[in-house]
Amino acid sequence: MSRVLITEAVSRVGEQLSIAGWVHSRRDHGGLIFIDVRDHTGVLQLVINPEVPEAFKLAEELRDEYVVKVTGVIRERAPELKNDKIPTGGVELAVEGLTILNRAEALPIQPFAEAQANEDLRFKYRYLDLRRPAIQTMLRKRAEMYRRIHEYMDTRDFIEITTPILANSSPEGARDFLIPSRLQEGKFYALPQAPQQFKQLLMVGGVPRYYQLAACFRDEDPRADRLYGEFYQLDLEMSFVEDGEEVRQTVEPLIKQLATDFAGKRLLSEEVPRIPYREAMEKYGSDKPDLRYGMELIELSDVFASSEFSVFKNAITSGGAVKAIRVERGAELSRSQIDKFTEVAKSEGAGGLAYLTYRDGEVQSPIAKFMSEAELSAVRERTGAQDGDAVFFGADTRGVVNAVLGKLRIEFAKHFELRDPNVVALAWIVDFPFYEINESTRKLDFGHNPFSMPKGGMETLENTENKLDIIADQYDMVMNGYEICSGGVRNHNPEVLYKVFGILDFSPEYVEEKFGAMLNAFKFGAPPHAGCAFGIDRILMELMSEDNVREVVAFPKNGSGVDVMMNSPSLVDAHQLKELGL
């Protein structure tokens, strides 16, 4: 007798069937024993009668999570005993045979309890945690997402190609994971932070369109939206492309389909805006703005250019800025709540948090007395503040002001529940600065990706006096406040590539050592090309309305980057180190 899945049993009343699964619960009613058995499709009630003595005796031994196989006849339950809350609640299996396939000790965690164990304990016993329906659903949704991606890419003439995992170290912006070589003692491989060089070499090799669901490795500190160590991305590249808009238009429908058809959510707008980086920073205080809510940053430097309020005046005279955000219902905030938001502002570099509240037609604030009537009127007019609202200010260098108000914008949206989980807001952030000042070294550094083409090419590199004004042909896609994609038009010209590194005082020899294969390839007829990479884990996290990316992978490491189930990382034997010359 072949085994059937529990959901199949519902439609086979009167048939003799065999099913297998885990004991979900056991109820002994004296004359009868009721067992709920679970497989990956659902739960089915078993009825074991003393008239089947062998099965009844075994049923008395059963405990939660025992693995069993049963045979019997599917029958309808009595009308008063039907359970409309589950798909199988109208039937039951009258057991004729029972086999215990495996026993289970008392579980260290309860996967089906309403209150779950803490993260480390769940991850230590992840094989039990995986039994939870929510995680089973997540694994299936991830597989479905992969299928949809493959179908979309395959029907648009992209060729799926895998690239090496043992690669060379390169400055991608994060720490490499280094792998010592046994055969080449003293030398190291690196796990790829991204398949960047390989996919560009594929373009030189004549591949018209490439993609893969690539494993990437970066030694970065984990956070809620970033896994430690390893993650997956939809990596793609297109040859004979000189404009990033061609790439954006090619991949944008895929993300829309994932949001709507796959996740069942509503797009904020069918038209995905293209927002220049500097505009995003000035308007939202972030290069990954959540567009599901407003609270844009409002420029007020001109309003307070001649102010007697020293905090604002000093910021402006020293070359900084005064900006504000209007928070609807902000007047409802208590003193203690405002204190919490003040701490948020301080964490981003602010000295404090100045604000005005509007109640019953009046302005209430300790700082109102330092402002003229004209300034108060201008603030209200420009921000559009109404009764019940509050206006929060930032006054400092422009960078600090944008960072402070950008962070507050996010925190206010959380507090007032402005982020609709059923809506997906997409945007492309474009025209990133090619160079930036490194906060640690205070020296010029790459702003994003050193392999991107600076707009204007060599002429721009040579003739732009302030290198911070050079714009890269780069673009990010943003979803609900998360960066989900990064891409760019690639620098396929060796001379331009030497130049962009040379501006940072990297010698041609250094460039050749790190990127020799790619540079040499470019000398033999490299087509213009462009591409991007989407963070699969982060997209799935947001589309499934999860708050932590660790919940969308089967075997995550914890918040400290430790696999508590496999005890990794761990010490290795001395002879292994000796073999590697370490």
Secondary structure by P-SEA (a helix, b strand, c coil): ccccccccccccccccbbbbbccccccccccbbbbbbbcccbbbbbbbbccaaaaaaaaaaccccccbbbbbbbbbccccccccccccccbbbbccccccccccccccccccccccccaaaaaaacccccccaaaaaaaaaaaaaaaaaaaaaaaabbbbbbbbccccccccccccbbbbbcccccccccccccaaaaaaaaaaacccbbbcbbbbbbbccccccccccccccccccccccccaaaaaaacaaaaaaaaccccbbbbcccbbbbbcaaaaaaacccccccccccccccccccccccccaaaaaaaaaaccbbbbbbbcccccccaaaaaaaaaaaaaaccccccbbbbccccccccccccccaaaaaaaaaaacccccbbbbbbbccaaaaaaaaaaaaaaaaaaaccccccbbbbbbbccccccccccccccccccccccccccccaaaaacccccccccccbbbbbcccccccccccccccaaaaaaaaaaacccaaaaaaacaaaaaaaaccccccccccccaaaaaaaaacccccccccccccccccccccccccccccaaaaaaacc
